[in-house]
Amino acid sequence: MTESDKVEFVKIVLGLKAVKPGAPLSDEGLELFWNALREGWELADFKAAANHLARSSEFMPNPFHFEQLRKAVRRTSADAFAIARACWRSGGRSTGDALIDRAVAGLGGYEACGMTQTDKLSFLERRFAEHYADLQDVEEVRQAVPQIAASALRLGRLRQS
């Protein structure tokens, strides 16, 4: 959203507040709400999310609830595993999706996955799902607050991948 969207944004949040019970919303709270959600949201998408949360939340939603809606549209680990499995079954070495490829690398690579016995596939899928979910979360945070990742790299606490 842009600065010109702020007035409409505030109207939407105050509209939610008018119909949802919860703690009072101060000017500082509104400013924090705006700062938390202005990046990565289009006003129309925010409005649609607010309408959904007005119908589905008992209490006043906060930025966390909006971000949970955004996460709901991410590819699931089951979808990603199906893509990875199709790749290794065809002899491929990359899906072109960095997260999937990194999750497969954590399992030993496409060749190793391709040699997995059928009766062991469920265990492999579970391990893949863990790797994939961790990678999704890490990448999301690294993109949202790159200064923290850069600081960790400078201090040697984070490996570059």
TASULDA-V31030 format. One record per residue. N is the residue number from 1. RES is the residue in one small letter. SS is DSSP state (h for helix, s for strand, l for the rest). PSI is psi in whole degrees, -180 to 180 (* if undefined). Layout:
n->N res->RES ss->SS psi->PSI
n->N res->RES ss->SS psi->PSI
This chain:
n->1 res->m ss->l psi->156
n->2 res->t ss->l psi->169
n->3 res->e ss->h psi->-33
n->4 res->s ss->h psi->-17
n->5 res->d ss->h psi->-10
n->6 res->k ss->h psi->-40
n->7 res->v ss->h psi->-47
n->8 res->e ss->h psi->-40
n->9 res->f ss->h psi->-48
n->10 res->v ss->h psi->-41
n->11 res->k ss->h psi->-42
n->12 res->i ss->h psi->-47
n->13 res->v ss->h psi->-43
n->14 res->l ss->h psi->-32
n->15 res->g ss->h psi->-43
n->16 res->l ss->h psi->-44
n->17 res->k ss->h psi->-34
n->18 res->a ss->h psi->-27
n->19 res->v ss->h psi->-5
n->20 res->k ss->l psi->133
n->21 res->p ss->s psi->153
n->22 res->g ss->l psi->-174
n->23 res->a ss->l psi->154
n->24 res->p ss->l psi->149
n->25 res->l ss->l psi->110
n->26 res->s ss->l psi->172
n->27 res->d ss->h psi->-39
n->28 res->e ss->h psi->-38
n->29 res->g ss->h psi->-41
n->30 res->l ss->h psi->-42
n->31 res->e ss->h psi->-41
n->32 res->l ss->h psi->-42
n->33 res->f ss->h psi->-50
n->34 res->w ss->h psi->-49
n->35 res->n ss->h psi->-35
n->36 res->a ss->h psi->-30
n->37 res->l ss->h psi->-8
n->38 res->r ss->l psi->-33
n->39 res->e ss->l psi->130
n->40 res->g ss->l psi->0
n->41 res->w ss->l psi->136
n->42 res->e ss->l psi->149
n->43 res->l ss->h psi->-43
n->44 res->a ss->h psi->-39
n->45 res->d ss->h psi->-41
n->46 res->f ss->h psi->-43
n->47 res->k ss->h psi->-42
n->48 res->a ss->h psi->-41
n->49 res->a ss->h psi->-42
n->50 res->a ss->h psi->-42
n->51 res->n ss->h psi->-42
n->52 res->h ss->h psi->-46
n->53 res->l ss->h psi->-30
n->54 res->a ss->h psi->-34
n->55 res->r ss->h psi->-30
n->56 res->s ss->h psi->-8
n->57 res->s ss->l psi->135
n->58 res->e ss->l psi->-39
n->59 res->f ss->s psi->173
n->60 res->m ss->l psi->118
n->61 res->p ss->l psi->157
n->62 res->n ss->l psi->180
n->63 res->p ss->h psi->-32
n->64 res->f ss->h psi->-45
n->65 res->h ss->h psi->-38
n->66 res->f ss->h psi->-41
n->67 res->e ss->h psi->-33
n->68 res->q ss->h psi->-37
n->69 res->l ss->h psi->-41
n->70 res->r ss->h psi->-40
n->71 res->k ss->h psi->-26
n->72 res->a ss->l psi->-19
n->73 res->v ss->l psi->-1
n->74 res->r ss->l psi->156
n->75 res->r ss->l psi->137
n->76 res->t ss->l psi->161
n->77 res->s ss->h psi->-31
n->78 res->a ss->h psi->-42
n->79 res->d ss->h psi->-44
n->80 res->a ss->h psi->-40
n->81 res->f ss->h psi->-40
n->82 res->a ss->h psi->-40
n->83 res->i ss->h psi->-45
n->84 res->a ss->h psi->-43
n->85 res->r ss->h psi->-42
n->86 res->a ss->h psi->-37
n->87 res->c ss->h psi->-50
n->88 res->w ss->h psi->-27
n->89 res->r ss->h psi->-28
n->90 res->s ss->l psi->4
n->91 res->g ss->l psi->10
n->92 res->g ss->l psi->163
n->93 res->r ss->l psi->-5
n->94 res->s ss->l psi->141
n->95 res->t ss->l psi->-14
n->96 res->g ss->l psi->-3
n->97 res->d ss->l psi->114
n->98 res->a ss->h psi->-39
n->99 res->l ss->h psi->-44
n->100 res->i ss->h psi->-46
n->101 res->d ss->h psi->-38
n->102 res->r ss->h psi->-37
n->103 res->a ss->h psi->-42
n->104 res->v ss->h psi->-39
n->105 res->a ss->h psi->-37
n->106 res->g ss->l psi->-16
n->107 res->l ss->l psi->-1
n->108 res->g ss->l psi->-3
n->109 res->g ss->l psi->171
n->110 res->y ss->h psi->-39
n->111 res->e ss->h psi->-45
n->112 res->a ss->h psi->-42
n->113 res->c ss->h psi->-38
n->114 res->g ss->h psi->-22
n->115 res->m ss->l psi->3
n->116 res->t ss->l psi->134
n->117 res->q ss->l psi->146
n->118 res->t ss->h psi->-40
n->119 res->d ss->h psi->-10
n->120 res->k ss->h psi->-1
n->121 res->l ss->h psi->-36
n->122 res->s ss->h psi->-35
n->123 res->f ss->h psi->-41
n->124 res->l ss->h psi->-42
n->125 res->e ss->h psi->-40
n->126 res->r ss->h psi->-44
n->127 res->r ss->h psi->-41
n->128 res->f ss->h psi->-45
n->129 res->a ss->h psi->-40
n->130 res->e ss->h psi->-48
n->131 res->h ss->h psi->-48
n->132 res->y ss->h psi->-45
n->133 res->a ss->h psi->-43
n->134 res->d ss->h psi->-44
n->135 res->l ss->h psi->-41
n->136 res->q ss->h psi->-48
n->137 res->d ss->h psi->-45
n->138 res->v ss->h psi->-46
n->139 res->e ss->h psi->-39
n->140 res->e ss->h psi->-44
n->141 res->v ss->h psi->-43
n->142 res->r ss->h psi->-36
n->143 res->q ss->h psi->-37
n->144 res->a ss->h psi->-39
n->145 res->v ss->l psi->70
n->146 res->p ss->h psi->-25
n->147 res->q ss->h psi->-31
n->148 res->i ss->h psi->-43
n->149 res->a ss->h psi->-42
n->150 res->a ss->h psi->-41
n->151 res->s ss->h psi->-43
n->152 res->a ss->h psi->-39
n->153 res->l ss->h psi->-43
n->154 res->r ss->h psi->-36
n->155 res->l ss->l psi->0
n->156 res->g ss->l psi->18
n->157 res->r ss->l psi->-7
n->158 res->l ss->l psi->132
n->159 res->r ss->l psi->143
n->160 res->q ss->l psi->142
n->161 res->s ss->l psi->*
